[in-house]
Amino acid sequence: MARKGTSRKAPTEGQEQAEGRSHRGKARLVIVESPAKARTVGRFLGKGYQVKASIGHVRDLLRSKLSVDIENDFAPHYRVLNEKRQVVQELAKAAAEADEVYLATDPDREGEAIAWHLIAAANIDRDKVRRVVFHEITKGAIEEAFAHPRDLDMRLVNAQQARRILDRLVGYQISPILWRKVRNRLTAGRVQSVAVRLVVEREREIQAFVPEEYWSIQAELAKKLPPEARPEEERASFLASLHRIRGEPVDIRSGEEAQRIVGELERSLYRVASVRRGTRQRKPSAPFITSTMQQEASRYLGFSARKTMAVAQALYEGVPIGGDGGNVGLITYMRTDSTNVAEVAQQEACRYIGERFGEAYLPAQPPVYKTRAKRAQEAHEAIRPTSVFREPQSLKPYLTRDQYRLYDLIWRRFVASQMAPAVYDTVSVDVEAGLTLDDCPYLFRAASSTLRFPGFLKVYNLAEEEGEEEGTRRIPDLSEGELLDLLRLLPEQHFTQPPPRYTEATLIRALEEQGIGRPSTYAPIMSTIQARGYVERINGRLHPTPIAFLVNDLLVEYFPDIMDVGFTARMEEFLDDIAAGEKDWVPVVREFYGPFSQQLERAQREMPRSQVQEETGEVCEKCGHPMVVKYGRYGKFLACSNYPTCRNTKSFVERTGARCPQCGGDLVRRRSRRGRFFYGCANYPECNFVVWKRPLQAPCPSCGGLLTEGRKGEAVCTQCQETFPLAQVEPVAEGEAVPEPGSE
């Protein structure tokens, strides 16, 4: 006991635990996944609670074998991960000393499964266990969760366990067949293989596409000059597009036909047939779910799905804000397919919008957005800021650049979703044309929109519309029957375009639309298909590699169910049924495995040995045979096709076709130590020229310097810094439409 008037030493961790026991009556242990989350949760719980992190999963199937007992109801064989043994020992010791153990892992199936594995791995007394879930790491949410703990939900555990077992059965039994029949280190996955199939089939659509010519014709028109006006005076003009010819949709298929029509239109009279004025509303989009957040972060921030989820995880778990250094969770849980918003969050948003923008910016009723997923169970809310009063600009000093940009996007999307629609004044004009006013076979149409009330665009206006919608020209006041002057005709040749290659964002959207995968799986799927060498990301687009074509075709032939999009989507529904308690996981796995095992036997017996040899155009300098691309532990390399007689190998170099501005050598694509691609001179180390953006073959039209591909469909000169439309300096590659600014 300290004497009066003397200072007391700071209590040790053990003393704090003892004091917590005395103060609260019980010693309480809380287990979460990450240290960052532990710090944030511990800050709100205070004394009496010891918060520890499992640092992710602590137990899994053995890596060296199938670890699923097919003959015994697919019983899994789990073991504590080698790198987690020390963590588990510490958690077991802390749990043994605690009176209550709160498992506060993430609020989805995977989080439920981690909690279940923790109980088994750390041998935690089930009578002590309380499960708590919260969708945001705030004081109110945590207090509410700890005031209403529940039991572990084995329905969610079994749904996650079934997914893990199904994926193991597929991956660990198909992959060895590919090793024997194609090449080592290939893998197959229940969902990843379907994603690769979508990319391969899109590439084949592009390869088979035959462009068709068609023409459009626009007329620049203006009001007739009054008699007293001078011809050189400028007049407000507008563009109208040829819409119909003799009542039929325009279908001009050749330049000759277009010129014939232009010749007739040049001699025609033009009259306003109708003028329609009105208003229309543009409603805000729903707050983010996982897939839409990944898509918009890709579109506007250039983030990969993996990067988006890593940054969002940090924002969810907590970031030090303010002078006290305490962590604050800034967004709600980021793995969700629900667009629901808590009533308290809607009320806060309503208060913020009213104070910041005025009552006019509030909708008549709180908006309700329809969730696209049949069973949105991964979380109960959309992704939103934990408080709309934490404006992005106020947090900028405490966040990294990426954290700030993603938080700003999430904050704006949520606030906008709770605001009134934007309102536009619209005008649509039909103009008829003909050699005489009694016979007008041609109908032109023009339309424009003028922003009357910005509504949600005050907050979420990434296209930065100002007054009018992009791509429209204001139409002057016109009256029905009014004659117009033709200023010029603008015929333009077009060719139909093949479907664009997928980006990560559009592939995720396709998977979501097909019912494949769930919020927690999208980012791992994108990473896996690229890491396994099936897909390459080039200029933001996903290109299948030659091995992807071969493996895809083999899997489609020998494992049609696994590769069937509809079958994969039905399996996702079965997993949802397990999570809802409507199905038991063992019969679901058994029903899957029966046909699958038969397909395995057939593939082992009948699948032919296949091999991809990518021609390079290079010749082996040792024996004169062609050099081909092969794959090793560290990726692509060049090897002599005369192997094993000739064992010559070389590093793989991907040429761009552009020339180094310093020495004239080839510019080739390389990878940095951190995995980032750049472009450097093939004559390195004699020449050390590098650029980070893809170099173009065409020289700068202004100075002849090196052009590189910029953002938003532009080319940028590295010498004079001028910018040019990409289509102007480089023909659009087959299947690669140049994106419009802000488009996907």
C-alpha positions in Angstrom: 0.0 0.0 0.0 1.4 3.4 -1.0 2.2 5.8 1.8 0.4 9.1 1.9 2.3 11.8 0.0 4.3 9.4 -2.2 3.8 8.7 -5.9 2.5 5.4 -7.1 4.1 3.5 -10.1 2.0 2.9 -13.2 0.1 -0.4 -13.0 1.4 -3.3 -15.0 -0.9 -5.1 -17.5 -1.6 -7.8 -14.9 -2.5 -5.2 -12.3 -4.8 -3.5 -14.7 -6.5 -6.8 -15.4 -6.9 -7.4 -11.7 -8.3 -3.9 -11.2 -10.6 -4.5 -14.1 -11.8 -7.7 -12.4 -12.4 -5.8 -9.1 -14.1 -2.9 -10.8 -16.3 -4.9 -13.2 -16.6 -8.0 -11.1 -15.4 -10.2 -14.0 -12.3 -10.5 -16.2 -13.4 -10.1 -19.8 -11.3 -11.1 -22.9 -12.2 -9.8 -26.3 -10.8 -11.3 -29.5 -10.8 -9.6 -32.9 -8.9 -10.2 -36.1 -6.4 -7.4 -36.4 -4.2 -5.3 -34.1 -5.6 -2.1 -35.6 -9.2 -3.2 -34.8 -8.0 -4.3 -31.3 -6.7 -0.8 -30.6 -9.9 0.9 -31.8 -12.3 -1.5 -29.9 -10.1 -1.4 -26.8 -10.3 2.4 -26.7 -14.1 2.3 -26.6 -14.4 -0.6 -24.1 -11.9 0.8 -21.6 -10.8 -0.9 -18.4 -12.1 -4.3 -17.5 -11.6 -5.6 -21.0 -8.5 -7.1 -22.5 -8.6 -6.9 -26.3 -6.3 -9.2 -28.3 -6.0 -9.9 -32.0 -5.9 -13.3 -33.7 -4.3 -11.7 -36.8 -6.7 -13.3 -39.2 -7.4 -17.1 -39.5 -5.7 -19.3 -36.9 -6.8 -22.7 -38.3 -7.3 -24.1 -41.7 -7.2 -27.3 -43.8 -3.7 -28.8 -44.2 -1.8 -27.4 -47.1 0.0 -30.6 -48.0 -3.0 -32.8 -48.6 -6.7 -32.8 -49.5 -7.7 -32.7 -45.7 -11.3 -33.7 -46.5 -12.5 -37.2 -45.6 -14.7 -38.0 -48.6 -15.7 -41.4 -47.1 -16.8 -39.9 -43.8 -19.3 -37.2 -44.7 -16.5 -34.9 -46.0 -15.2 -34.3 -42.5 -12.5 -31.6 -42.7 -9.1 -32.1 -41.1 -8.1 -28.7 -39.6 -4.8 -27.7 -38.0 -3.4 -24.6 -36.4 -1.3 -22.7 -38.9 2.4 -22.9 -38.1 2.8 -19.1 -38.1 -0.1 -18.8 -35.6 0.9 -21.3 -32.9 2.4 -18.6 -30.7 -0.7 -16.4 -31.1 -3.0 -19.3 -30.3 -1.0 -20.2 -27.1 -1.3 -16.6 -25.9 -5.0 -16.5 -26.7 -5.5 -19.9 -24.9 -3.7 -18.6 -21.8 -5.7 -15.3 -21.8 -9.0 -17.2 -22.3 -8.3 -19.6 -19.5 -7.8 -16.7 -17.1 -10.9 -14.8 -18.2 -14.5 -15.2 -16.9 -16.0 -14.2 -20.2 -14.7 -14.4 -23.7 -16.2 -12.1 -26.4 -15.5 -13.1 -30.0 -15.8 -9.9 -32.0 -14.7 -11.0 -35.4 -16.2 -9.5 -38.5 -20.0 -9.7 -39.0 -20.1 -12.1 -41.9 -19.8 -15.9 -42.5 -16.0 -15.8 -42.6 -15.9 -13.8 -39.3 -18.3 -16.4 -37.8 -16.1 -19.2 -39.0 -12.9 -17.5 -37.5 -14.7 -17.3 -34.2 -15.6 -21.0 -34.3 -12.0 -21.9 -35.2 -10.7 -19.8 -32.3 -12.8 -21.7 -29.8 -11.4 -25.0 -31.1 -7.8 -23.9 -31.6 -7.5 -22.1 -28.2 -9.6 -24.7 -26.4 -11.9 -22.0 -25.1 -14.7 -23.1 -22.6 -17.9 -22.8 -24.6 -19.8 -21.7 -21.5 -17.6 -18.6 -21.4 -18.1 -17.6 -25.0 -20.2 -14.7 -26.2 -20.4 -13.6 -29.8 -20.7 -9.9 -30.5 -21.1 -8.3 -34.0 -21.0 -4.7 -35.0 -21.0 -3.1 -38.5 -19.1 0.0 -37.5 -16.4 0.5 -34.9 -18.0 3.4 -32.9 -18.7 3.8 -29.3 -22.5 3.5 -29.7 -22.3 0.4 -32.0 -19.8 -1.4 -29.7 -21.8 -0.6 -26.6 -25.0 -1.9 -28.3 -23.2 -5.1 -29.4 -21.8 -5.9 -26.0 -25.2 -5.2 -24.4 -26.7 -7.9 -26.6 -24.3 -10.7 -27.1 -25.5 -13.9 -28.8 -24.4 -17.5 -29.3 -22.3 -18.6 -32.2 -24.4 -19.0 -35.4 -23.5 -22.5 -36.7 -25.6 -21.9 -39.8 -23.1 -19.2 -40.9 -20.1 -21.4 -39.8 -21.4 -24.3 -41.9 -22.0 -22.1 -44.9 -18.4 -20.9 -44.8 -17.2 -24.4 -44.1 -19.1 -25.8 -47.1 -17.5 -23.2 -49.3 -14.1 -24.0 -48.1 -14.5 -27.7 -48.5 -16.1 -27.3 -52.0 -13.2 -25.1 -53.1 -10.6 -27.6 -51.7 -12.3 -30.6 -53.4 -12.1 -28.8 -56.7 -8.7 -27.2 -56.4 -6.8 -30.1 -54.9 -8.2 -32.7 -57.3 -8.3 -30.9 -60.7 -4.9 -29.1 -60.3 -2.8 -32.3 -60.2 -4.5 -33.4 -63.4 -3.4 -30.2 -65.0 0.1 -30.7 -63.7 0.3 -34.1 -65.5 -1.5 -33.1 -68.7 -0.4 -29.5 -69.3 2.4 -28.2 -67.0 3.4 -27.8 -63.4 2.1 -25.1 -61.1 -1.2 -24.7 -62.8 -4.3 -24.4 -60.6 -8.0 -24.6 -61.0 -10.7 -23.2 -58.7 -14.4 -23.5 -58.4 -15.1 -19.8 -58.9 -11.8 -18.6 -60.4 -12.1 -20.9 -63.4 -15.5 -19.5 -64.2 -14.1 -16.0 -64.0 -11.3 -17.0 -66.4 -13.9 -18.5 -68.7 -15.7 -15.1 -68.9 -12.4 -13.4 -69.9 -11.6 -16.1 -72.5 -15.0 -16.0 -74.1 -15.0 -12.3 -74.3 -11.6 -12.5 -76.0 -13.0 -15.0 -78.5 -15.9 -12.6 -79.2 -13.4 -9.9 -80.0 -11.3 -12.2 -82.2 -14.4 -13.4 -84.2 -15.9 -9.9 -84.5 -16.3 -8.5 -88.0 -16.8 -4.7 -88.0 -19.6 -3.4 -90.1 -19.6 0.1 -91.7 -22.4 2.6 -90.9 -22.9 6.3 -91.2 -24.5 9.0 -89.2 -25.5 12.5 -90.5 -25.9 15.6 -88.4 -27.2 19.0 -89.5 -26.1 22.2 -87.9 -29.2 24.4 -88.0 -30.1 28.0 -87.0 -33.1 30.3 -86.9 -33.6 32.2 -90.1 -32.1 35.7 -90.2 -34.6 38.6 -90.2 -34.5 40.7 -93.4 -32.7 43.6 -91.7 -29.9 41.3 -90.3 -26.5 41.1 -91.9 -25.4 37.7 -93.2 -22.1 37.8 -91.4 -23.7 38.1 -87.9 -23.2 35.1 -85.7 -26.3 33.1 -84.9 -27.0 30.6 -82.2 -27.0 27.2 -83.9 -27.7 23.6 -82.7 -27.0 20.1 -84.0 -29.7 17.7 -84.9 -29.2 14.1 -85.8 -30.9 12.3 -88.7 -33.4 10.1 -86.9 -35.7 8.6 -89.5 -36.1 8.4 -93.3 -39.7 8.0 -94.5 -40.6 6.8 -91.1 -38.0 4.1 -90.8 -34.9 4.1 -88.5 -31.8 5.4 -90.2 -29.6 2.5 -91.6 -26.9 4.0 -93.9 -24.4 1.3 -94.7 -22.0 2.9 -97.3 -20.3 6.2 -98.1 -22.1 6.3 -101.5 -25.5 6.1 -99.9 -24.5 8.7 -97.3 -23.3 11.1 -100.1 -26.5 10.6 -102.0 -28.6 11.6 -98.9 -26.3 14.5 -98.2 -26.7 15.8 -101.7 -30.5 15.7 -101.3 -30.4 17.3 -97.9 -28.2 20.2 -99.1 -31.1 21.2 -101.5 -33.8 20.6 -98.8 -35.9 23.0 -96.8 -36.0 22.6 -93.0 -39.0 23.2 -90.7 -39.6 22.7 -87.0 -42.1 19.8 -86.8 -42.6 19.8 -83.0 -41.1 21.3 -79.8 -41.5 19.4 -76.5 -40.5 21.0 -73.3 -40.6 19.4 -69.9 -38.6 18.4 -66.8 -37.0 15.2 -65.7 -35.4 14.0 -62.5 -32.1 12.3 -62.0 -32.1 10.2 -58.9 -28.9 9.5 -56.8 -27.4 6.1 -56.8 -27.7 3.8 -53.8 -24.9 3.9 -51.2 -22.0 1.6 -51.9 -22.0 -2.1 -51.5 -18.7 -4.0 -52.0 -19.0 -4.5 -55.7 -20.1 -1.0 -56.6 -17.4 0.5 -54.3 -14.8 -1.6 -56.1 -16.2 -0.5 -59.5 -16.2 3.2 -58.7 -12.8 3.1 -57.0 -11.5 1.5 -60.2 -13.2 4.0 -62.5 -12.4 7.2 -60.7 -9.3 6.4 -58.5 -7.6 3.7 -60.6 -7.6 1.3 -57.7 -7.5 -2.5 -58.2 -10.1 -4.5 -56.3 -7.4 -5.7 -53.9 -6.2 -2.2 -53.2 -9.7 -0.9 -52.6 -10.4 -3.6 -50.0 -7.1 -3.0 -48.2 -7.7 0.7 -47.9 -11.3 0.2 -46.9 -10.2 -2.3 -44.2 -8.0 0.4 -42.7 -10.8 2.9 -42.7 -13.1 0.4 -41.1 -10.7 -0.8 -38.4 -9.7 2.7 -37.3 -7.3 5.5 -38.0 -5.7 7.8 -35.4 -7.7 11.0 -35.5 -7.1 14.1 -33.4 -4.5 15.0 -30.8 -5.1 12.2 -28.4 -4.0 9.6 -31.0 -7.0 7.5 -30.5 -8.2 5.3 -33.4 -11.6 6.0 -34.9 -13.5 3.7 -37.3 -14.4 5.9 -40.2 -16.7 3.6 -42.3 -19.0 0.7 -41.7 -18.1 -2.9 -42.6 -16.9 -3.0 -46.2 -17.9 -6.6 -47.2 -21.6 -6.3 -47.8 -24.2 -6.8 -50.5 -27.0 -4.8 -48.7 -28.0 -1.3 -49.5 -29.9 -0.9 -46.2 -29.1 2.2 -44.1 -29.7 2.3 -40.3 -32.4 4.7 -39.3 -30.0 6.6 -37.0 -27.6 7.1 -39.9 -30.4 8.4 -42.1 -31.5 10.9 -39.4 -27.9 12.1 -39.0 -27.6 12.5 -42.8 -30.9 14.4 -42.9 -29.7 16.8 -40.2 -26.3 17.4 -42.0 -27.9 18.0 -45.4 -30.5 20.4 -43.9 -27.8 22.4 -42.1 -25.3 22.3 -44.9 -27.4 22.8 -48.0 -30.9 23.7 -46.9 -34.3 22.0 -46.7 -34.8 22.0 -50.4 -32.0 19.4 -50.8 -33.9 16.9 -48.6 -36.1 14.3 -50.3 -39.8 14.2 -49.4 -39.3 10.7 -47.9 -36.2 9.0 -46.6 -34.9 7.0 -49.6 -35.1 3.2 -49.7 -32.9 1.3 -52.1 -33.6 -2.1 -53.4 -30.9 -4.7 -52.7 -30.0 -6.6 -55.9 -28.8 -9.8 -54.0 -31.6 -12.3 -53.2 -30.2 -12.8 -49.8 -28.1 -9.9 -48.6 -26.6 -11.6 -45.6 -23.0 -10.7 -45.6 -23.8 -7.6 -43.6 -26.9 -5.6 -42.8 -25.9 -2.2 -44.0 -24.4 -0.4 -47.0 -20.9 1.0 -46.8 -21.2 4.5 -45.3 -19.2 6.9 -43.1 -19.7 6.3 -39.4 -20.6 10.0 -39.1 -21.4 12.3 -42.0 -20.2 15.2 -39.9 -16.7 13.9 -40.4 -16.2 15.7 -43.7 -13.4 14.4 -45.8 -11.5 17.7 -45.9 -11.4 17.8 -42.1 -9.8 14.3 -42.0 -7.3 14.9 -44.7 -4.3 15.7 -42.4 -4.8 12.3 -40.7 -5.2 10.1 -43.7 -2.9 8.8 -46.4 -3.6 10.0 -49.9 -5.3 6.7 -50.8 -7.3 6.6 -47.6 -8.5 10.2 -48.1 -9.5 9.6 -51.7 -11.5 6.4 -50.9 -13.1 8.0 -47.8 -14.1 11.0 -49.9 -15.7 8.7 -52.5 -17.6 6.7 -49.8 -18.7 9.9 -48.0 -19.9 11.6 -51.1 -21.8 8.6 -52.4 -23.6 8.1 -49.1 -24.5 11.7 -48.5 -25.7 12.0 -52.1 -27.9 8.9 -51.7 -29.8 10.7 -49.0 -30.4 13.9 -51.0 -33.1 15.1 -53.3 -32.9 14.3 -57.1 -31.4 16.7 -59.5 -34.0 18.4 -61.8 -33.4 19.3 -65.5 -35.4 21.4 -67.9 -35.6 19.4 -71.1 -36.3 20.4 -74.7 -36.7 18.0 -77.6 -37.1 19.3 -81.2 -38.1 17.4 -84.3 -37.1 19.0 -87.6 -38.4 17.7 -90.9 -36.6 18.2 -94.2 -37.4 17.7 -97.9 -37.1 19.2 -101.3 -40.6 20.7 -100.8 -42.5 21.4 -97.6 -45.2 19.1 -98.8 -42.9 16.1 -99.0 -40.4 15.9 -96.1 -39.0 12.3 -95.9 -36.2 13.2 -93.5 -36.7 13.7 -89.7 -34.0 15.2 -87.6 -34.0 15.2 -83.8 -32.2 17.4 -81.2 -32.5 17.3 -77.5 -30.8 19.2 -74.6 -31.1 19.4 -70.8 -30.4 22.3 -68.6 -29.8 21.8 -64.9 -32.5 23.6 -62.9 -31.8 22.3 -59.4 -28.6 20.4 -58.6 -29.9 18.3 -55.7 -27.5 15.4 -55.0 -25.1 16.7 -57.6 -23.9 19.3 -55.1 -22.1 16.4 -53.4 -21.6 13.6 -55.9 -20.9 15.1 -59.3 -17.9 13.3 -60.6 -18.6 14.4 -64.2 -18.8 18.0 -62.9 -21.8 19.1 -64.9 -22.2 22.8 -64.9 -25.7 23.9 -66.0 -26.1 21.4 -68.9 -25.5 17.8 -69.3 -22.2 16.8 -71.0 -22.4 16.5 -74.8 -25.5 18.7 -75.3 -25.7 22.1 -77.0 -28.4 24.6 -75.9 -31.3 24.8 -78.4 -32.6 28.3 -79.1 -36.2 29.2 -78.6 -38.1 27.6 -81.5 -41.8 27.4 -82.6 -43.6 24.7 -84.4 -43.7 25.4 -88.1 -40.7 27.7 -88.0 -38.4 27.5 -91.0 -34.6 27.0 -90.3 -31.4 27.7 -92.1 -29.0 24.8 -92.8 -25.5 25.9 -91.9 -23.7 22.6 -92.7 -24.1 18.9 -92.9 -21.8 16.5 -91.0 -21.7 13.0 -92.3 -19.5 10.6 -90.3 -18.4 7.1 -91.0 -18.5 4.6 -88.1 -17.7 0.9 -87.6 -19.4 -1.3 -85.2 -17.1 -2.1 -82.2 -16.6 -5.5 -80.6 -17.4 -5.8 -76.9 -14.6 -4.2 -74.8 -12.3 -6.4 -72.8 -13.1 -6.7 -69.1 -11.6 -4.5 -66.5 -11.5 -5.7 -62.9 -14.5 -3.5 -62.2 -16.6 -4.8 -65.1 -15.6 -8.4 -64.5 -16.7 -8.0 -60.9 -20.0 -6.5 -62.1 -20.5 -9.5 -64.5 -19.8 -12.0 -61.7 -22.3 -10.2 -59.5 -25.0 -10.0 -62.2 -24.5 -13.8 -62.8 -24.8 -14.5 -59.1 -21.2 -15.8 -58.8 -19.1 -15.1 -55.8 -20.0 -12.9 -52.8 -18.6 -9.6 -51.4 -15.7 -11.3 -49.6 -14.6 -13.2 -52.7 -14.4 -10.6 -55.5 -11.0 -9.1 -54.7 -9.4 -12.6 -54.1 -10.8 -13.8 -57.5 -9.2 -10.8 -59.3 -5.9 -11.4 -57.6 -5.8 -15.2 -58.1 -6.6 -15.3 -61.8 -3.7 -12.8 -62.4 -1.3 -14.4 -60.0 -1.8 -17.8 -61.6 -0.9 -16.5 -65.0 -4.3 -16.9 -66.6 -5.0 -13.2 -67.0 -2.8 -10.2 -67.6 -3.8 -6.7 -66.8 -2.6 -4.5 -69.7 -3.6 -0.8 -69.7 -6.3 -1.6 -67.2 -7.9 -4.3 -69.4 -7.8 -8.0 -68.6 -6.2 -10.2 -71.4 -6.3 -14.0 -71.2 -2.9 -15.6 -71.7 -2.4 -18.5 -74.2 -2.5 -21.0 -71.3 -5.9 -19.6 -70.2 -7.4 -20.7 -73.6 -5.9 -24.2 -73.3 -6.9 -24.8 -69.7 -10.3 -23.3 -70.1 -11.1 -25.5 -73.1 -10.0 -28.6 -71.2 -12.0 -27.8 -68.2 -15.1 -26.9 -70.2 -14.9 -30.3 -71.9 -14.1 -32.5 -68.9 -15.7 -30.5 -66.1 -18.8 -28.9 -67.6 -20.6 -28.4 -64.3 -17.6 -26.7 -62.7 -17.3 -24.3 -65.7 -21.0 -23.7 -66.1 -22.0 -20.2 -65.0 -25.5 -21.2 -64.0 -24.3 -24.2 -62.0 -21.8 -22.0 -60.1 -24.6 -19.5 -59.3 -26.8 -22.3 -58.0 -24.1 -23.4 -55.7 -23.9 -19.9 -54.3 -27.7 -20.1 -53.7 -27.2 -23.4 -51.9 -24.6 -21.8 -49.6 -27.1 -19.1 -48.9 -29.6 -21.8 -48.0 -27.2 -23.3 -45.6 -26.6 -19.9 -44.0 -30.4 -19.4 -43.6 -30.7 -22.8 -42.0 -32.8 -24.2 -44.9 -30.2 -26.9 -46.0 -27.6 -29.0 -44.2 -24.1 -28.6 -45.6 -23.2 -32.3 -45.9 -26.0 -33.2 -48.4 -25.1 -30.1 -50.4 -21.5 -31.2 -50.7 -22.5 -34.8 -51.4 -24.8 -33.8 -54.1 -22.1 -31.8 -55.7 -19.4 -34.5 -55.3 -21.2 -37.4 -57.0 -21.1 -36.0 -60.6 -17.8 -34.3 -59.9 -16.0 -37.5 -58.9 -17.2 -39.1 -62.2 -15.9 -36.2 -64.2 -12.6 -36.5 -62.3 -12.2 -40.2 -63.2 -13.0 -39.4 -66.9 -10.5 -36.5 -67.0 -7.7 -38.6 -65.4 -8.4 -41.3 -68.0 -9.1 -39.4 -71.2 -7.7 -35.8 -71.0 -4.9 -35.5 -73.6 -1.5 -34.2 -72.9 -1.4 -30.7 -74.2 1.2 -28.0 -74.4 1.3 -24.3 -75.2 4.3 -23.0 -77.0 4.0 -19.3 -77.7 6.0 -18.3 -80.8 8.2 -15.2 -80.3 9.8 -14.6 -83.7 13.2 -15.0 -82.1 15.7 -17.6 -83.1 18.1 -19.4 -80.7 21.6 -18.1 -81.3 23.1 -21.4 -80.3 21.2 -23.9 -82.6 19.0 -21.8 -84.8 15.6 -23.3 -83.6 12.7 -20.9 -82.7 12.6 -19.6 -79.1 9.3 -20.1 -77.3 7.7 -18.7 -74.1 7.7 -21.0 -71.1 6.7 -20.5 -67.5 8.7 -21.2 -64.5 8.7 -20.4 -60.8 9.3 -16.7 -61.4 7.0 -16.3 -64.4 7.7 -16.2 -68.2 11.1 -16.9 -69.8 12.3 -17.8 -73.3 13.6 -21.2 -74.0 14.8 -23.0 -77.1 12.2 -25.2 -78.7 14.9 -27.8 -79.4 15.0 -28.7 -75.7 16.4 -31.0 -74.3 19.1 -31.1 -77.0 19.5 -27.3 -76.6 19.0 -25.8 -73.1 19.4 -22.2 -74.1 17.1 -19.8 -72.1 16.8 -16.1 -71.9 14.8 -13.5 -69.9 11.3 -12.7 -71.3 11.1 -9.2 -72.7 7.8 -7.7 -73.9 8.5 -5.1 -76.6 6.2 -2.1 -77.0 7.2 -1.1 -80.6 8.3 2.3 -79.4 11.8 3.6 -79.6 14.0 5.0 -76.8 14.3 8.8 -77.3 17.9 8.7 -75.8 19.5 5.9 -77.8 16.9 4.6 -80.3 16.7 1.2 -78.6 13.5 -0.8 -78.1 11.4 0.2 -75.1 10.3 -2.9 -73.2 7.9 -3.6 -70.4 9.6 -4.5 -67.1 8.5 -5.2 -63.5 10.0 -3.3 -60.5 11.0 -5.0 -57.3 7.7 -4.0 -55.8 5.7 -5.6 -58.6 4.9 -2.4 -60.5 5.2 -2.3 -64.3 7.3 0.3 -66.0 8.9 0.7 -69.5 12.6 1.0 -70.0 15.3 0.8 -72.7 16.3 -2.6 -73.8 19.9 -1.4 -73.8 20.0 -1.0 -70.0 22.5 -0.6 -68.2 24.1 1.4 -71.1 20.9 3.4 -71.4 18.8 4.1 -68.3 15.8 5.8 -69.8 12.4 4.8 -68.2 8.8 5.9 -68.2 5.9 4.7 -66.1 3.2 5.1 -68.7 2.8 2.9 -71.8 4.9 4.4 -74.7 3.3 4.8 -78.1 4.8 4.0 -81.4 3.7 7.3 -83.1 5.9 10.4 -82.5 4.5 13.6 -81.1 2.8 15.6 -83.9 4.3 18.8 -82.5 7.9 18.0 -81.7 8.5 14.4 -82.7 9.1 13.4 -79.1 8.0 10.2 -77.3 4.2 9.9 -76.6 2.9 8.0 -73.6 -0.6 6.9 -72.9 -2.3 9.3 -70.4 -5.6 9.1 -68.6 -9.1 9.7 -70.2 -8.1 8.7 -73.7 -5.2 11.1 -74.1 -1.6 10.8 -75.3 1.0 13.0 -73.5 4.4 14.0 -75.0 7.3 13.4 -72.6 9.3 16.2 -74.3 6.9 19.1 -74.9 4.1 18.0 -72.5 1.4 18.6 -75.1 -1.7 16.3 -75.0 -3.6 14.8 -78.0 -6.6 12.5 -78.3 -5.3 9.0 -78.3 -7.4 8.0 -81.3 -5.6 10.8 -83.3 -2.1 9.4 -82.8 -2.7 5.7 -82.4 -5.3 3.5 -84.2 -7.7 1.8 -81.8 -6.6 -1.8 -81.3 -9.1 -4.5 -82.2 -11.5 -4.8 -79.3 -10.2 -1.7 -77.5 -12.6 1.2 -77.7 -11.0 4.4 -76.4 -12.9 5.3 -73.3 -14.7 8.5 -72.9 -13.7 10.6 -69.9 -15.4 9.1 -66.8 -16.7 6.1 -68.7 -16.1 2.4 -67.8 
